[in-house]
Amino acid sequence: MQVKKSDILMAALRLFSEQGYHATSIQDILDQSNISRGTFYKHFQTKGELFRDVLMYSEEKMYVDRDQLLIGQDETNKDIFIRQLEVMMNYRIEKKVDALLMDALVSNDNEIIAFLKQIRQQWAYWFFTRMKQIYPEYRDYIADATIFLTGILHNANEINNVQIQPKPMIEICNYCFSLVDEVLPLLEHKRIRLFNIEDFEQSLLSIGQVDFPINDLMLSTGNLKKLIERLPANNDNKQHTLDLLQFIQNEAMSENPRKAVISSCLKSLMNIKSIMNTDELVIYMNTLKKLGFYPVDLNP
């Protein structure tokens, strides 16, 4: 039976989560995936490249679950935001993301270190963006509130993990957010501010943060992948299409994306009959078009 790239990614994610990045060897991944070394190098050049793809594959699923909660909802709805926090925090616990990132950060691979910093910046930027949407009236204090919320979430989770009877994550998220909700009016009243919002936002964008809406790309890619995964198993283009989407995403998120390569891949994607003219494909193409990766007008 032919092993799919997604099967290798899932097997590697299990190993990385259980053993850590450094303790997991390529041979471990070969054994877990039941593939040959040649098959591995057909998909990945190095263990570092596999690790990057594993994180992107895993986070993409989390982004889709998190962002779908907001579809058709009021972006200022605090209960929706708390549920989004729950999705993110449960993901980080289940996949042991924090420990995994710390383990990988001590590697000598500069590409991995840069990628992990970018991942952290994306998380921070999402928090910052959502806080601006929820609290437009406290705009000047959003940078401080973002730091406050992410800090207490992290520390509350660390303490909760060592409790004999850990509290449900939704309760942790609700508690931490309630504190921010109480503190913000106080900051404004006393005019206490540590960070300027413009400087804070620019710092997030400048340190490895891609200058396009990564969440939109993740969500549209994830929805299109879900459509493809529902296709019959005997569909000849199914795995090819999934691999093509993963390649496009990797290229779009790279430090120096090759627009001509992405544009060529997208033209191929549009000619796949099983997804042609679907809403998911149109949304995906329009997202890439907004990012400047697809110059062809979808509606000439």
Residue pairs with C-beta under 8 A, 6 or more apart in sequence:
3 33
3 34
3 35
3 39
4 239
4 242
5 43
5 239
5 242
5 243
5 246
6 57
6 242
7 33
8 29
8 33
8 35
8 40
8 43
8 44
8 50
9 50
9 53
9 54
9 57
9 58
10 57
11 29
11 32
11 33
12 24
12 29
12 32
12 33
12 50
12 51
12 54
13 54
13 57
13 58
13 95
14 32
15 24
15 28
15 29
15 32
16 24
16 51
16 54
16 100
17 95
17 96
17 100
19 28
20 99
20 100
20 103
21 51
21 100
21 103
21 104
21 107
22 103
22 104
22 106
22 107
24 47
25 47
26 37
26 40
26 47
29 40
29 47
29 50
30 36
30 37
30 40
33 40
40 50
43 50
44 50
44 53
48 107
48 109
48 111
48 112
51 104
51 112
52 111
52 112
52 115
52 250
53 246
53 250
55 115
55 119
56 249
56 250
56 253
57 246
58 91
58 95
59 91
59 119
59 218
60 218
60 221
60 222
60 225
60 249
61 222
62 87
62 88
62 91
63 215
63 218
63 219
63 222
64 218
64 219
64 222
64 223
64 226
65 87
66 84
66 87
66 88
67 84
67 215
67 218
67 219
68 219
69 80
69 83
69 84
69 87
70 80
70 84
73 80
74 80
75 130
75 133
75 134
76 133
76 134
76 136
78 134
78 177
78 181
81 130
81 134
81 177
82 170
82 173
82 174
82 177
83 170
84 130
85 153
85 173
85 176
85 177
86 169
86 170
86 173
88 123
89 153
89 157
89 169
89 172
89 173
90 169
91 97
92 98
92 157
93 157
93 161
93 169
98 154
101 116
101 119
101 120
104 112
104 113
104 116
105 113
105 116
107 113
114 208
114 255
115 208
117 207
117 208
118 208
118 209
118 210
118 253
121 204
121 207
121 208
121 209
122 209
122 210
122 214
123 150
124 146
124 150
124 204
125 204
125 205
125 209
126 215
127 146
127 149
127 150
128 142
128 143
128 146
128 200
128 201
128 204
131 142
131 145
131 146
131 149
132 139
132 142
135 141
135 142
135 145
135 184
138 145
138 184
138 185
138 187
138 188
139 197
140 188
140 193
140 197
141 184
141 187
141 188
141 192
141 193
142 197
143 193
143 194
143 195
143 196
143 197
143 200
143 201
144 187
144 192
144 193
144 194
144 195
145 180
145 183
145 184
145 187
146 200
147 194
147 195
148 179
148 180
148 183
149 176
149 177
149 180
152 176
152 179
152 180
153 172
153 173
153 176
156 172
156 175
156 176
157 169
157 172
160 166
160 167
160 172
186 192
187 193
205 211
210 253
212 290
212 291
212 292
213 290
213 291
214 253
216 287
216 290
217 249
217 252
217 253
217 287
217 288
217 291
218 249
220 280
220 283
220 284
220 287
221 245
221 248
221 249
221 284
223 280
223 283
223 284
224 245
224 275
224 280
224 281
224 283
224 284
225 242
225 245
226 280
227 275
227 278
227 280
228 238
228 241
228 242
228 245
228 274
228 275
229 238
229 242
231 238
231 274
232 238
235 274
237 272
237 273
237 274
238 274
241 269
241 272
241 274
241 275
244 265
244 268
244 269
245 269
247 265
248 262
248 265
248 266
248 269
248 288
251 257
251 258
251 261
251 262
251 265
252 262
252 288
252 291
252 293
257 293
259 292
259 293
262 288
262 293
262 294
263 293
263 294
263 295
263 296
266 285
266 288
266 293
266 294
267 296
269 275
269 281
269 285
270 276
270 281
270 285
275 281
282 298
285 294
285 298
286 298
288 294
289 295
289 298
